[in-house]
Amino acid sequence: MFRFLLFIPLLFAQSNAFLSAQSPSFAYDLDGLLLISDLPAELNEVSGLSVDPNQKNTLLMVQDELGKVYRVSSKTGEVLWATTFWKDGDYEDVEAVGNDIWVVKSTGTLYQISNAGQPEQHVEKYNTLLTEDNDVEGLAYDRAKNRLLLACKNYSTENGESKNGRYIFAFDLATKTLGSQPAFAIEQQAVQNFLSKCDQTAGHAQLCSFFMSRAEYDLAPSAIAVHPFTGQLFITSSVGKVLMVLESNGQISYLHKLNSDLLPQPEGLAFDAEGELYISTERRKDSPARFYRIPYRAR
C-alpha cells in the first residue's frame, strides 16, 4: 500500500505568489497559440513530442499506433525522417536525453533507442511496475535529478492508489529503475483547495465546474514537460482541456482552461532550450492534428 503523507502536505501548501487560476503575469500566453503547421496524415494520432537537442529546429514525435519515431521540422511541420524501433503498440510519449531517445508505452514500458535511424540502432526495453491500469500518457526528462517522469492518466487500486489522486512516477536513469512510490501525487482535494483560494479570473468558473461541481475526479494527465529554467512541471489533461503547473515540490501554482477548438486533444508538451513551449493535438473530427509554439516571456 502506498503512503501519500509525504505528498499531500506539499500539494495543500499554497504560495501567495502563484494564487491565480489564469494570471496575466504567467510566462506564457496560452490563449495566444502560434500555429506552426498541420501535421501529415501519418501523424493524425500524434501522442507525444520532444525537442531534439542534437538537431536545430527539430522535434521528435510518436503516434499511438506505430512503433516509430518521427523527426519533424519545428518551423514547417515537415517530416524529415522516421525510424521504426519496435512493433506496433500504444506508444504515448517520447523524450530525448543526450544522444538517446526514450519512448513510453501506455503500460509503463520504456524503450531506450541508441543511434536512432543508424545501421547500429539499438533498443533496450525496460518493464516497470506500472500496468495498463495506470495508463501512462506523459514522459518528461528531469535533468536536475537525472530521471524520467511518467505521468499516469489513471490509477491502479492493485498498487494501493486512490481514485482521488493522479500520480507521477520517476525512473532513475543511473540505475534504470522505477521508484516504487510516486514522485508526485496530485490529489483532488488539493486542486479544489487551490481553486477556492486563487483569483477568480478568466476561466475560473469552467475550472470549478470541472473540478468542484462533480464527485468524480476527472483529471487525466496526457502530457508532461519540465521547464528548463524553473523546474516547474507543466501537465495537460486532454479530459477537461486543462493545463496545470506544479512547482518542483509538488505544489499547484497555476491552472488554465485550454481552448478546445484549437486543442481538441492536447497530448504533447515540450520546451526548447530558450523556454519556448510547444504543444501538439491529435486529429478530432474536422480538426487536423497540428502543433503550436508559445513564446516565453520571462516574468
C-alpha angles and dihedrals in degrees: 000000000000119000111217100181089106092058106037097066091051092052095047094048109095130196119214089219091071105031097129131104092205111006123186088219092062111120095239132053098221091182091054100066114170109218111224099179149315110258125239120262093260087066097047088117095046104167104173145007141192136184111253105230092196099052121054117234091006134127130194118223140181131192124213100246107048133057089230136119119211128202109211132185110250088208102050109011091239115151104239100178142349134194133190113230103168143356122290116292147129101296114177112179146004133211133184117221114180107305094340131086121215125200127188128208123212088252091062094255113145128209122201112202118197123189090008113207093007126114088251094052110150129190125200118193123210122192116204137193090261120100141191087277089068090050098204111213107159133062127180137169115235100199095183092062098028094237143117119238118217115199116205122214092201141020133247118224088193088067093047096256121153123236086227093064139064117207141212119199129199127227112201109224093201096055097024091228134126118231113248092226128049119268089212134019119195104201123200091230091054091055092048092048090051093051092047091056106033126093112280097234130147114326095016094118092051092049091049090049090054099042106026110027096063134054094225120086102224101175105132113178109220101170139012135191134174116229109240095221107031102030089229119151115235113200131181126202112202088196104075092007093252133159115202129187123205125192116233089264092057097259116144109239106164143020127186133181107226124219104260092198091061096032109032091162113011107193106149132066130170140158126213124216091270093054096255110151123224123195129183133195133199123240115272124181107306094352113094126218107268144153136227140200124220116196119232115241109187113227 
